[in-house]
Amino acid sequence: MNIKNKKKINYKYPKILLTGGTGQLGNELKKNLQSLGEVWSPNSKQFNLAEPETLREKIKYYQPDLIINSAAYTAVDQAELNSKLVSCINVVSTKVLAEEAFCLQIPLIHYSTDYVFDGSQKTPYTESDKPNPINVYGKTKLDGEHEIQKNHNQYLILRTSWLFGLYGKNFYTTMLQLFKEKKTVNVVNDQVGSPTSIEFLAKATLEILSQLKKNEEENRWGVYHLAGEEQMTWFDFAKKIYKQEKNSNNFIIEKILPISHKKYLTEATRPNFSVLNCDLIQKNFEYIYKKFSKTDI
Ligand SMILES: NC(=O)c1ccc[n+]([C@@H]2O[C@H](COP(=O)([O-])OP(=O)(O)OC[C@H]3O[C@@H](n4cnc5c(N)ncnc54)[C@H](OP(=O)(O)O)[C@@H]3O)[C@@H](O)[C@H]2O)c1
C-alpha cells in the first residue's frame, strides 16, 4: 500500500476507502468519488471480506476519513448453498468495518437490500416496517445492518433494489443477451419491485455525502430506502428493456412471455413484493430525486 500520507486539505473526505470497486455499483461510485477525495479501492484479494480480522490493520494503516462498503456476497441463489461464507462477508466483515469506523469516528456508508422484507405487504415498505427475510442473502444483509447499528454511531444504511446498468451481470444485461440469442423468453410476472439505475444510485450517494455535515451537528444517520421511483414486475421490466434497446441492437427475440415465479425454479425464495417507499430520504436529503430525475428506465 503506497497510499499513506496523501491527505489533501481541500477535500471533504481526504481519504476514502471504497470496497467492492470491481462490482457494478462500486465501479460507478469509483468514477464519481474523485471529487470528494482520494479513493483507495482495493480488490477482493487485497481486502478480503472473507477474512474479516485481516481488515483491521489495513484500515488502521490507511486511516480513511470515510468508508463506503459496496462489496457484498450478492449471488442470491448461490448464497443458499454457502451460508457460512455469505455470513462472513455480509455480517462479520460488516461488523469489523463498523467497529473500525467507530474507532476512527468516521462515517460508514453501507448498502442493503429490499430482500430484508418477506414480500407479504401490498404497499411500499417504509424504514419502520418490520423486516423478515426469506432467504440467506436477505438474512445476512439484515444481520449486517444490525451489526452496524450496534457498533457505530455515524452510518447510513442505504437499502436499494433491483440494480440495473450496462456494466456487470444484472437483469438488464441478461435480457439484452437473451434478446440477441433467443426467439422466446419467459419472464416472471408475479414479483413486483423497483428497478434502480446504478448510475442514479452512485450520483445520489455522492449528493448525500456532499450534503452531510462534517461535525456533531449531523443527526441524519440511520437506515434509508433509496430505489427507483417506478414499480413493476420482472416481465414489465423486460418489455421496457426491449422497447428501450430494440433500435440499437440486433435482437432476434419474437416473444416475451409472462410466467409465474412458481414455473421459474431457483434455490432462493424471493419476496413477491419488495417495493421500497423512499419518502424519508427525500425528506432528509433534499433534491436527490429532483436532481437526478430520470431514475426510471
Ligand atoms: N444487485 C442488486 O440488484 C442489489 C439489490 C439490492 C441491494 N444490493 C446491494 O448493493 C451493493 C452493491 O451490489 P452490486 O450488485 O454492485 O454487487 P456486485 O456487482 O455483485 O459486486 C460485489 C462486489 O463485492 C466484492 N466482493 C465479493 N466478495 C468479496 C470478498 N470476499 N472480499 C472483498 N470484496 C468482495 C466483489 O469483488 P470481486 O469482483 O473480486 O468478487 C465485487 O466488487 C451490495 O451491498 C448489494 O447487497 C444489490
The ligand as an SDF file (V2000), in Angstrom:
LIG
                    3D

 48 52  0  0  0  0  0  0  0  0999 V2000
  -27.5490   -6.0780   -7.4140 N   0  0  0  0  0  0  0  0  0  0  0  0
  -28.7170   -5.7740   -6.9000 C   0  0  0  0  0  0  0  0  0  0  0  0
  -29.7630   -5.8870   -7.5660 O   0  0  0  0  0  0  0  0  0  0  0  0
  -28.8150   -5.2730   -5.4890 C   0  0  0  0  0  0  0  0  0  0  0  0
  -30.0880   -5.0700   -4.9430 C   0  0  0  0  0  0  0  0  0  0  0  0
  -30.1730   -4.5880   -3.6370 C   0  0  0  0  0  0  0  0  0  0  0  0
  -29.0310   -4.3080   -2.9180 C   0  0  0  0  0  0  0  0  0  0  0  0
  -27.8060   -4.5350   -3.4680 N   0  0  0  0  0  0  0  0  0  0  0  0
  -26.6190   -4.2430   -2.6530 C   0  0  0  0  0  0  0  0  0  0  0  0
  -25.8760   -3.2330   -3.3150 O   0  0  0  0  0  0  0  0  0  0  0  0
  -24.4770   -3.4260   -3.0930 C   0  0  0  0  0  0  0  0  0  0  0  0
  -23.7410   -3.4710   -4.4220 C   0  0  0  0  0  0  0  0  0  0  0  0
  -24.2410   -4.5590   -5.1830 O   0  0  0  0  0  0  0  0  0  0  0  0
  -23.6850   -4.9000   -6.6430 P   0  0  0  0  0  0  0  0  0  0  0  0
  -24.7870   -5.5410   -7.4060 O   0  0  0  0  0  0  0  0  0  0  0  0
  -22.9840   -3.7030   -7.2050 O   0  0  0  0  0  0  0  0  0  0  0  0
  -22.6110   -6.0150   -6.2960 O   0  0  0  0  0  0  0  0  0  0  0  0
  -21.7310   -6.8760   -7.3240 P   0  0  0  0  0  0  0  0  0  0  0  0
  -21.7390   -6.2790   -8.6740 O   0  0  0  0  0  0  0  0  0  0  0  0
  -22.1400   -8.2990   -7.1700 O   0  0  0  0  0  0  0  0  0  0  0  0
  -20.2760   -6.6850   -6.7320 O   0  0  0  0  0  0  0  0  0  0  0  0
  -19.9370   -7.2220   -5.4990 C   0  0  0  0  0  0  0  0  0  0  0  0
  -18.5930   -6.6750   -5.1020 C   0  0  0  0  0  0  0  0  0  0  0  0
  -18.2670   -7.2610   -3.8440 O   0  0  0  0  0  0  0  0  0  0  0  0
  -16.9450   -7.7560   -3.9380 C   0  0  0  0  0  0  0  0  0  0  0  0
  -16.7190   -8.9010   -3.0710 N   0  0  0  0  0  0  0  0  0  0  0  0
  -17.3710  -10.0930   -3.0660 C   0  0  0  0  0  0  0  0  0  0  0  0
  -16.7790  -10.9240   -2.1850 N   0  0  0  0  0  0  0  0  0  0  0  0
  -15.7560  -10.2230   -1.6190 C   0  0  0  0  0  0  0  0  0  0  0  0
  -14.7750  -10.5270   -0.6540 C   0  0  0  0  0  0  0  0  0  0  0  0
  -14.6920  -11.7380   -0.0870 N   0  0  0  0  0  0  0  0  0  0  0  0
  -13.8890   -9.5670   -0.2990 N   0  0  0  0  0  0  0  0  0  0  0  0
  -13.9390   -8.3310   -0.8690 C   0  0  0  0  0  0  0  0  0  0  0  0
  -14.8290   -7.9950   -1.8030 N   0  0  0  0  0  0  0  0  0  0  0  0
  -15.7320   -8.9300   -2.1730 C   0  0  0  0  0  0  0  0  0  0  0  0
  -16.7920   -8.1890   -5.3820 C   0  0  0  0  0  0  0  0  0  0  0  0
  -15.4140   -8.3320   -5.6810 O   0  0  0  0  0  0  0  0  0  0  0  0
  -14.9290   -9.3990   -6.8030 P   0  0  0  0  0  0  0  0  0  0  0  0
  -15.3160   -8.7840   -8.1080 O   0  0  0  0  0  0  0  0  0  0  0  0
  -13.4910   -9.5290   -6.6300 O   0  0  0  0  0  0  0  0  0  0  0  0
  -15.6770  -10.6670   -6.4920 O   0  0  0  0  0  0  0  0  0  0  0  0
  -17.4730   -7.0240   -6.0880 C   0  0  0  0  0  0  0  0  0  0  0  0
  -16.5890   -5.9540   -6.2090 O   0  0  0  0  0  0  0  0  0  0  0  0
  -24.3670   -4.6910   -2.2530 C   0  0  0  0  0  0  0  0  0  0  0  0
  -24.2970   -4.3480   -0.9030 O   0  0  0  0  0  0  0  0  0  0  0  0
  -25.6730   -5.4080   -2.5160 C   0  0  0  0  0  0  0  0  0  0  0  0
  -26.0270   -6.2480   -1.4260 O   0  0  0  0  0  0  0  0  0  0  0  0
  -27.6750   -5.0030   -4.7300 C   0  0  0  0  0  0  0  0  0  0  0  0
  1  2  1  0
  2  3  2  0
  2  4  1  0
  4  5  1  0
  4 48  2  0
  5  6  2  0
  6  7  1  0
  7  8  2  0
  8  9  1  0
  8 48  1  0
  9 10  1  0
  9 46  1  0
 10 11  1  0
 11 12  1  0
 11 44  1  0
 12 13  1  0
 13 14  1  0
 14 15  2  0
 14 16  1  0
 14 17  1  0
 17 18  1  0
 18 19  2  0
 18 20  1  0
 18 21  1  0
 21 22  1  0
 22 23  1  0
 23 24  1  0
 23 42  1  0
 24 25  1  0
 25 26  1  0
 25 36  1  0
 26 27  1  0
 26 35  1  0
 27 28  2  0
 28 29  1  0
 29 30  1  0
 29 35  2  0
 30 31  1  0
 30 32  2  0
 32 33  1  0
 33 34  2  0
 34 35  1  0
 36 37  1  0
 36 42  1  0
 37 38  1  0
 38 39  2  0
 38 40  1  0
 38 41  1  0
 42 43  1  0
 44 45  1  0
 44 46  1  0
 46 47  1  0
M  CHG  2   8   1  16  -1
M  END
$$$$
